[in-house]
Amino acid sequence: MPYFDRADATRFQPTSFTGGAWNVAELHVAPPIGLLAHAIEVDHAARSPQRMQLSRLSVDILGVIAMDDVEVTCRVLRPGRSIELVEATLAQAGRPALIARAWLLHTRDTDALAWSGHPAMPPRDALDRVDPSSAWPGEFIATVGEVRRRQDEPGRAWTWILPAIPLLDGERVSTTARLASLIDIANGVTPRADPREVAFPNLDLTLHLVREPEVGWIGFDTTVTFGATGLGMTHTVLHDERGVVGSVVQSLTVRPNK
């Protein structure tokens, strides 16, 4: 079973696997973000003979998403032959819930220049197998696949995750959209505080990519920061088995339960 079933060209029905962590009766935002990335890539492929690669995906979370049909629409904000800016909206009953803006870039061969100063992820066999559903409720968390983690302290960890559930059945989904459907989990892989005592949902997510990810394991080099006035940030460098893929940053609203 996938995270979504396609109803028509723009509408999608979520399956039970999308159940959220903060509220199990609502959608976890990770699969809808993947759906936006997929829609942007499908829209681009239908319009342009010149393939471009998603470079940045910036998503604002406007509200909760009920366990019901969602509609995804795209519009081009800045057309171009080598650089394009596209906006995608995920709405429910006419109310926008997520708005994403994506930069797409023309690809060229820069293999001779490829380099990153970010440290490599530790090997998977050096990490402990963990069950994220022991800390987080919801079916999405329970279906993310195999998880291995080394945690130096709460809020600082290295995590490898092997996705187990497809975004959609019956149509090709890129490795980029597949990555996008999982990365919001970064905010929960190494909680700085017990989520039963402190809520810290993210208001947004910004993904930057330096290349397309490979199929297989996704690595999260994650640091969580809580400020002194209710603001926070989760920063993650993303890896696959070849090395660095990009990064994702999430703005947090930190709310102690009193």
ABEGO torsion letter per residue (X at the ends): XBABBBABAABBBBBAAABBAABAABBBAAAAAAAAAAAAAAAAAAABABBBBBABBBBBBAEBBBBBBBBBBBBBABBBAABBBBBBBBBBGGBBABBBBBBBBBBBBAAAABBBABBBBBBAAABBBBBAAAABBEAAAAAAEBBBBBBABBGBBBBBBBBABBABBGBBBBAAAAAAAAAAAAAAABBABBAAABBBBBABBBBBBABBBBBEBBBBBBBBBBBAAGBBBBBBBBBBAAEBAEBBBBBBBBBBBX
